[in-house]
Amino acid sequence: MRIRETAWTPAERTDPDPDLPERAQALAELMRGRRATVLTGAGISTPSGIPDYRGPDSPARTPMTFQQFVGDPAFRRHYWARNHLGWRHMESARPNAAHLLLADWEHRGLVAGIITQNVDLLHLKAGSRTIVDLHGSYAVVVCLGCGTRQSRWALHEDLELLNPGFAERVTTRGAIEVAPDADAVLNDTAGFRMVDCRRCSGVLKPDIVYFGENVPAHRVHAANALVDESDLVVVVGSSLTVRSGYRFVRRAATTDTPVAVVNRGHTRAHADALLAVDGDCVEVLTRVERAL
């Protein structure tokens, strides 16, 4: 098992590389003739309107931990009330040019598959076929008692029946800020009613790996297999602060598989990278496509 850690620090602000066209050209040359596994993080989805945790302009966040969620009904009520608002923002998000390019590169044989730390399903919406959703997705809910899985849309209908008018009452008080895990920043959740599993009355939880929770072993194995079958690993839009993603870079490095990084700011993978590009994901990948 791999642990998604709770500790994080905001990224330091940096300037984009002044020689961005040359670095994009170098990445194109590195990709040519190779099949890459692409490891993505929140930075690829910010142009689609989904905020990140560690960007220089991101507010300080204290995401709910797995231990809090399972250990206290008050935490669960607070989470589901906020998620009842936030998940629809993520559902309405659409892939940007970076997602679409990665899907196209997979169809053309340049990319073997995607390992993503994001839960937004934008790679799937863009048309990528081989995807490891390392931290799960917002669109599925699982029962911690019997393992029953259901769509988030189905749960939404149940929550609407139990909490009529809740979303309307809250949103009339001002703009709602949405966090990267489909959570909404909302203080007043008193009176919100939760839903339990219809089959066993167990606790329902989004199929998202919370901070402090284990990443399922089958996802780790699938991601390892992708790295082992590729001859290049490209990190796109992730500082790799949490080890659950960084360990795949280390796996590549220990087998002498080249690593390239595209990100705004310094990353944990810089020491292992043959090439690092400090720039916007959409701009850099677009330049790479032109060079290819």
C-alpha positions as CSV (number, residue, x, y, z in Angstrom):
1,M,0.0,0.0,0.0
2,R,1.0,3.6,-0.6
3,I,0.0,6.4,1.7
4,R,-1.2,9.8,0.5
5,E,0.4,12.1,3.0
6,T,-1.3,15.0,4.9
7,A,1.6,17.4,5.0
8,W,2.0,20.0,2.1
9,T,3.6,23.4,1.5
10,P,2.6,26.0,-1.1
11,A,4.9,26.2,-4.1
12,E,7.3,29.1,-4.4
13,R,6.6,31.5,-7.2
14,T,9.0,31.2,-10.2
15,D,9.5,32.8,-13.6
16,P,8.9,30.7,-16.7
17,D,12.0,29.6,-18.5
18,P,13.2,32.4,-20.9
19,D,14.2,29.7,-23.4
20,L,10.8,28.0,-23.4
21,P,10.7,27.3,-27.2
22,E,14.1,25.6,-27.0
23,R,13.1,23.5,-24.0
24,A,9.8,22.5,-25.7
25,Q,11.8,21.5,-28.8
26,A,14.2,19.4,-26.6
27,L,11.2,17.6,-25.0
28,A,9.8,16.9,-28.5
29,E,13.2,15.4,-29.5
30,L,13.2,13.3,-26.3
31,M,9.7,12.0,-27.0
32,R,10.4,11.2,-30.7
33,G,10.8,7.4,-31.1
34,R,9.8,6.6,-27.5
35,R,6.6,5.6,-25.8
36,A,6.0,7.7,-22.7
37,T,4.1,7.3,-19.5
38,V,2.7,10.7,-18.5
39,L,2.2,11.4,-14.8
40,T,-0.2,14.4,-14.3
41,G,-1.2,16.6,-11.4
42,A,-3.4,19.5,-10.6
43,G,-1.4,21.9,-12.8
44,I,-2.8,20.4,-16.0
45,S,-6.4,21.0,-14.8
46,T,-6.2,24.6,-13.6
47,P,-6.9,26.0,-17.1
48,S,-10.1,24.0,-16.9
49,G,-11.2,25.9,-13.9
50,I,-10.2,23.4,-11.2
51,P,-8.0,24.9,-8.5
52,D,-4.9,23.3,-7.1
53,Y,-3.6,22.8,-3.6
54,R,-0.1,24.1,-3.9
55,G,0.0,26.9,-6.5
56,P,1.5,30.2,-5.3
57,D,-1.9,31.9,-5.4
58,S,-3.8,29.1,-3.8
59,P,-5.3,29.8,-0.4
60,A,-4.2,27.8,2.6
61,R,-6.2,24.6,2.7
62,T,-6.8,21.9,5.4
63,P,-8.3,19.0,3.6
64,M,-10.2,16.4,5.6
65,T,-8.2,13.3,6.5
66,F,-9.4,9.8,6.2
67,Q,-9.2,9.4,10.0
68,Q,-11.5,12.4,10.5
69,F,-14.0,11.2,7.9
70,V,-14.4,7.6,9.3
71,G,-14.0,8.6,13.0
72,D,-16.6,11.4,13.5
73,P,-20.2,11.7,12.1
74,A,-19.9,15.5,12.4
75,F,-16.9,15.5,10.0
76,R,-18.8,13.3,7.6
77,R,-21.9,15.6,7.7
78,H,-19.6,18.6,7.1
79,Y,-17.9,16.9,4.2
80,W,-21.1,15.7,2.4
81,A,-22.7,19.1,2.8
82,R,-19.7,20.8,1.1
83,N,-19.4,18.0,-1.5
84,H,-23.1,18.4,-2.3
85,L,-22.2,21.8,-3.7
86,G,-18.6,21.2,-5.0
87,W,-18.9,18.0,-7.0
88,R,-21.1,19.6,-9.6
89,H,-18.4,22.2,-10.4
90,M,-16.1,19.3,-11.2
91,E,-18.7,17.5,-13.2
92,S,-19.2,20.5,-15.4
93,A,-15.4,21.0,-16.1
94,R,-14.2,20.3,-19.5
95,P,-10.7,19.1,-20.8
96,N,-8.3,21.8,-22.0
97,A,-5.8,21.6,-24.8
98,A,-3.2,19.8,-22.7
99,H,-5.7,17.0,-21.9
100,L,-6.7,16.7,-25.6
101,L,-3.0,16.6,-26.8
102,L,-2.2,13.8,-24.4
103,A,-5.2,11.8,-25.7
104,D,-4.1,12.4,-29.3
105,W,-0.5,11.4,-28.5
106,E,-1.8,8.2,-27.0
107,H,-3.8,7.5,-30.2
108,R,-0.7,8.2,-32.3
109,G,1.5,5.8,-30.1
110,L,3.6,8.5,-28.5
111,V,2.0,8.0,-25.1
112,A,1.5,4.5,-23.5
113,G,-0.8,5.8,-20.8
114,I,-1.6,8.3,-18.1
115,I,-1.1,8.1,-14.4
116,T,-3.0,10.9,-12.9
117,Q,-3.2,12.2,-9.3
118,N,-6.3,14.2,-10.2
119,V,-9.8,13.0,-9.4
120,D,-11.5,15.2,-12.1
121,L,-11.8,12.6,-14.9
122,L,-10.7,15.2,-17.5
123,H,-8.3,12.7,-19.1
124,L,-11.3,10.3,-19.7
125,K,-13.4,13.2,-21.0
126,A,-10.6,14.1,-23.4
127,G,-10.5,10.6,-24.9
128,S,-7.4,9.0,-23.2
129,R,-7.8,5.3,-23.1
130,T,-5.2,3.9,-20.7
131,I,-5.6,5.8,-17.4
132,V,-4.6,5.0,-13.8
133,D,-6.7,7.2,-11.6
134,L,-4.3,7.0,-8.7
135,H,-6.4,8.9,-6.2
136,G,-9.8,7.7,-7.5
137,S,-12.5,10.0,-8.9
138,Y,-15.3,12.3,-7.8
139,A,-17.9,10.4,-9.8
140,V,-18.2,7.1,-7.8
141,V,-19.3,6.6,-4.2
142,V,-18.3,3.5,-2.2
143,C,-19.8,1.9,1.0
144,L,-17.0,1.3,3.5
145,G,-19.1,-1.5,5.0
146,C,-20.1,-3.8,2.1
147,G,-18.2,-2.3,-0.8
148,T,-21.2,-1.4,-2.9
149,R,-20.4,1.3,-5.5
150,Q,-22.8,3.8,-7.0
151,S,-22.6,6.9,-9.2
152,R,-22.3,10.3,-7.6
153,W,-25.4,11.3,-9.6
154,A,-27.5,8.7,-7.9
155,L,-26.4,9.9,-4.4
156,H,-27.0,13.4,-5.4
157,E,-30.7,12.6,-6.0
158,D,-31.0,11.0,-2.6
159,L,-29.3,14.0,-0.9
160,E,-31.6,16.4,-2.7
161,L,-34.6,14.6,-1.4
162,L,-33.3,14.8,2.2
163,N,-32.1,18.4,1.9
164,P,-34.5,20.3,-0.2
165,G,-33.4,23.8,-1.1
166,F,-30.0,23.4,0.7
167,A,-27.9,24.4,-2.3
168,E,-30.1,27.4,-3.1
169,R,-30.0,28.7,0.5
170,V,-26.2,28.5,0.7
171,T,-25.4,29.9,-2.7
172,T,-27.5,33.0,-2.1
173,R,-25.1,34.0,0.7
174,G,-22.2,34.6,-1.7
175,A,-19.8,32.9,-4.1
176,I,-18.7,29.4,-3.2
177,E,-15.0,28.4,-3.5
178,V,-14.4,24.9,-4.7
179,A,-11.4,22.8,-3.7
180,P,-9.5,20.4,-6.0
181,D,-11.2,17.3,-4.5
182,A,-14.7,18.4,-5.3
183,D,-15.1,19.8,-1.8
184,A,-16.6,23.3,-1.4
185,V,-15.4,25.8,1.2
186,L,-18.4,26.2,3.3
187,N,-18.7,26.8,7.1
188,D,-22.4,26.5,7.8
189,T,-23.4,22.9,7.4
190,A,-25.7,22.5,10.4
191,G,-28.8,20.6,9.7
192,F,-27.5,18.8,6.6
193,R,-28.8,15.2,6.5
194,M,-26.5,12.4,5.2
195,V,-27.3,9.2,3.4
196,D,-26.2,5.8,4.4
197,C,-25.7,2.7,2.2
198,R,-29.1,1.3,1.1
199,R,-27.8,-2.3,1.3
200,C,-26.1,-2.4,4.7
201,S,-26.6,1.1,6.2
202,G,-22.8,1.5,6.2
203,V,-20.8,4.7,5.8
204,L,-20.7,6.1,2.2
205,K,-17.4,7.7,1.0
206,P,-16.4,9.2,-2.3
207,D,-14.0,6.9,-4.2
208,I,-11.2,9.4,-3.6
209,V,-8.0,8.7,-1.7
210,Y,-8.1,11.0,1.3
211,F,-5.0,12.4,2.8
212,G,-3.7,9.8,5.2
213,E,-5.4,7.0,3.4
214,N,-3.9,4.0,1.5
215,V,-3.8,4.1,-2.3
216,P,-5.3,0.8,-3.4
217,A,-2.7,-1.7,-4.3
218,H,-4.2,-2.6,-7.7
219,R,-3.8,1.1,-8.8
220,V,-0.1,1.1,-7.7
221,H,0.5,-2.1,-9.6
222,A,-1.1,-0.8,-12.7
223,A,1.0,2.4,-12.5
224,N,4.2,0.5,-12.0
225,A,3.4,-1.7,-15.0
226,L,2.9,1.4,-17.2
227,V,6.3,2.9,-16.0
228,D,8.0,-0.5,-16.6
229,E,6.6,-0.8,-20.1
230,S,7.6,2.7,-21.2
231,D,10.9,4.2,-22.2
232,L,10.2,7.7,-21.0
233,V,8.3,9.3,-18.0
234,V,6.9,12.8,-18.4
235,V,5.6,14.7,-15.4
236,V,3.0,17.3,-16.3
237,G,1.6,19.8,-13.8
238,S,2.7,18.3,-10.5
239,S,5.1,19.3,-7.8
240,L,5.1,15.6,-6.7
241,T,5.1,16.7,-3.1
242,V,3.2,13.6,-2.0
243,R,5.1,10.4,-2.3
244,S,2.2,8.5,-3.9
245,G,3.1,10.1,-7.2
246,Y,6.8,10.7,-6.7
247,R,7.6,7.0,-6.3
248,F,6.9,6.4,-9.9
249,V,9.6,8.9,-10.9
250,R,12.0,7.1,-8.6
251,R,11.0,3.8,-10.1
252,A,11.9,5.2,-13.6
253,A,15.1,6.6,-12.3
254,T,16.3,3.4,-10.8
255,T,15.9,1.6,-14.1
256,D,17.6,4.4,-16.1
257,T,14.3,5.4,-17.8
258,P,14.6,9.1,-18.7
259,V,12.3,11.5,-16.8
260,A,11.1,14.9,-18.1
261,V,9.2,17.5,-16.1
262,V,6.7,20.2,-17.3
263,N,5.5,22.3,-14.4
264,R,5.2,25.8,-13.1
265,G,7.8,25.9,-10.4
266,H,10.3,23.5,-8.9
267,T,9.3,19.9,-8.3
268,R,10.5,17.0,-6.2
269,A,11.5,15.2,-9.5
270,H,13.9,17.9,-10.7
271,A,16.9,15.9,-9.3
272,D,15.9,12.9,-11.3
273,A,14.9,14.7,-14.5
274,L,16.9,14.7,-17.7
275,L,14.9,17.7,-18.8
276,A,12.8,20.2,-16.8
277,V,10.6,22.9,-18.3
278,D,9.2,25.7,-16.2
279,G,6.1,26.8,-18.0
280,D,2.3,26.6,-18.4
281,C,1.2,23.0,-19.3
282,V,-1.0,24.1,-22.2
283,E,1.6,26.4,-23.7
284,V,4.5,23.9,-23.4
285,L,2.6,20.9,-24.7
286,T,1.3,23.0,-27.6
287,R,4.8,24.0,-28.5
288,V,5.9,20.3,-28.2
289,E,3.1,19.3,-30.6
290,R,4.3,21.9,-33.2
291,A,7.8,20.5,-32.9
292,L,6.6,16.9,-33.3
